[in-house]
Amino acid sequence: MTSNEDKTKEIIKTFFEKAGFEMDLSVIFEGETIKIKAAVDDPKALIGQNGQTLADIQHLLRAILNHELAERMYVDFDINSYKEKKIAYIKESAREWADDVALNRKEKSLNPMPAFERRIIHLELSGRDDIETESAGEGQSRYIIIKPKG
């Protein structure tokens, strides 16, 4: 392990200690990405509504690490595999919506969602030749439309 990796782990550990959170942390380095996996007894406060607090903590950690290490790092922070489970749920839902659109030949507009969720849906459905997806709306109100093809 490099000294930069040691310093990174120490910064992350200190951040959570100062914030008063007790958790088991796993820090994995994959190129320019630092994957931080945390296990806690009660994750609700750290995840927040629709994962917003989790996203805010990830953003804060990235800013701190980029400042302290004077280099650009990407941070992927997950608590109790919340993101992993959410991605699986989004992919499964996308397939179900696409099947419904293909069967009924009627387009479906999804609720507004963050860019990373829209990207998951677009990628999950990109290989299908019976439907197509597009994003519509502006800012926080962007959403996906799934349309039958042909």
C-alpha positions, 0 to 999 in steps of 0.5 A: 500500500502506498503512503497516499493510500495510507493517508487517504484511509486516515482522512476517511477514518478521521472524518467519520470519527469527528462526525461521531459515526461508528462503522466498519469501513472498507476502502478499495482503490481502483484507479482514480476511484476510491470505493468506500463501503461502510457497515453500520447498525442503523443506516437510515440517518446516513442514507437519508431520503432517497439516498440524498444524505449518502450522496451529500456525504460522498460529495463532501468526502470527495471535496475533502480528499481532493483538497487534502491530497491535492489530486482529483479523486472519485469517491464511491461511498456506499452504506450497507450495500444501499447503492448496490441494491438500489441499482439492482432495483432500478435495472429490474424496474426498467426491464419491467417498464420496457416490457409493459411498453413493448407489450401495450405499444404505449409510451411511459413517462417515468417520475423525475430522477437524478442523472445517475438513475436515468443513466442506469435505465438508459444503459440497461435498456440500450440493447433492446430493439423493441423500445427506445428511451429518451430524457426530457424535462429540465434540471431536477425535473428531468425524467425518462420516456420509454417509447415503443419502437417501430 
